[in-house]
Amino acid sequence: MSELPKKSSFGGLVSAISGSGLATRPSRKAYEELPDQPQDATARPGDAALSKRRSGGGGLASTISGGGLSTRPSRKAYDELTDAEQHLSKPSPSPSRLTSMREEAEAGAPGNVGTLMVGARLKGAELLKAWLAVILFTLLAILVNMGNLLLSYLNQKMGEDIGMTDAQYGMIEGYAYYLVFGLSMLAWGLIADKYRFNRVYLIVIGSVLTAASLVVQACAKNFSMLLASVVVNAIVSSVVQNIPFAVLSDILPPEQLGLGGGIFGSSIYVGELLCGNVSYATLQHNASWRWPMAMCGVAVFAVSVAVLLLIKEPPVGKFYSQRKDETRASLHDFDLKASLLYLVSMSTFWMLMIAAGFRMMSASIAGAYLPDYSQQANAGQSTVFAGESSIVGVCGFLAAVYVGVLC
């Protein structure tokens, strides 16, 4: 047996094991059971240490002891040997694989930004379907917003027809719609995440029920019937404002999601633009308020059928960068309590909440109460609805798309 080096360095450990006829790294158990005592500088090969064999360490302990190393090697040396063995065990890539890797790097292969995979290139058909989903979801949201805005633009004609007062109109818009709508958005989002329903089917069901509620509103004979249909509309139409963005995040690549989300977010402004002009035409021709609302319901149903036929449910987390220790099933795990506690502990969360509250308050006032006020304040001007809605709609649309491009 060749003499072992006296220093328990990485090189010494390798040569010690190689010289002792051990071609593989010792097991963790054998390593832990080696004696942990100060090294005897006077020890020589062939001393009595050879006879001190430990049952757990086996030949390794006696070999190292016999070579003049009475202590187990340092953990650093052990880990270095482990890394070296793992590196040597990996096969080198073939020349064809090296060429492929070089081509991918030159073509801009997908990379990671945080937990998102960016640079992924969709095929032509996939990209076409992705932007078709953006168009259909945006059109659906436009019509749903129109169904609500028609209440504010035509509330005076509705009041004359079914005997609705200003106080009752405030109850419909403030409580029956906006309050129920906001709470329903939270509920639908939680349901979609927790129970893993097919999100496209969920959107279609919500859209069909929204279309039915709009038709019922158009047929309302009294305030009670109108109130009930508005509450149902607020519950089911919130699906159309919430779930589509989650679907788009799994259809569009992350670098295109900003533009797609901006277009989808502009639906409320486009809805206001169309609703104001439709209301202007209704008043100019002295038509019934029921026709625009009923036609809006029919249009919502038609678009929902198109969504059902043309849009398929994408895999959840398609552009999520999966870690090595993470399975695809773990992407579905969600701890609501822990997430809420984390959010409320962030000062930026409260700043964003307050800012969003002021922004939405002004938008809600403009959409729900400004049309009625403008009509009363400008009774002699027949184009007030068209002018107001055009300004709000065009400016809002451009701002939403511009922000989407920036993001």
Buried (B, 14 or more C-beta within 10 A) or exposed (E): EEEBBBBBBBEBBBBBBEBBEBEEBBEEEBBEBBBEEEEBEEBEEEBEBBEBBBEEBBBBBBBBBBBBBBBBBEEEBBEBBEEEEEEEEEEEEEEEEEEEEEEEEEEEEEEEEEEBBBBBEBEEEEBEBBBBBBBBBBBBBBBBBBBBBBBBBBBBBBBEBBEBEEEBBBBBBEBBBBEBBEEBBEEBBEBBBEEEBEBBEBBBBBBBBBBBBBBBBBEBEEBEBBBBBBBBBBBBBBBBBBBBBBBBBBBBBBBBBBBBBBBBBBBBBBBBBBBBBBBBEBBEEEEBBBEBBBBBBEBBBBBBEBBBEEBEBBEBBEBBBEEEEEEEEEEEEEEEEEEEEEEEEEEEEEEEEEEEEEEEEEBBEBBBBBBBEBBEEBEEEEEBBBBBBBEBBBEBBEBBBEBBEEE
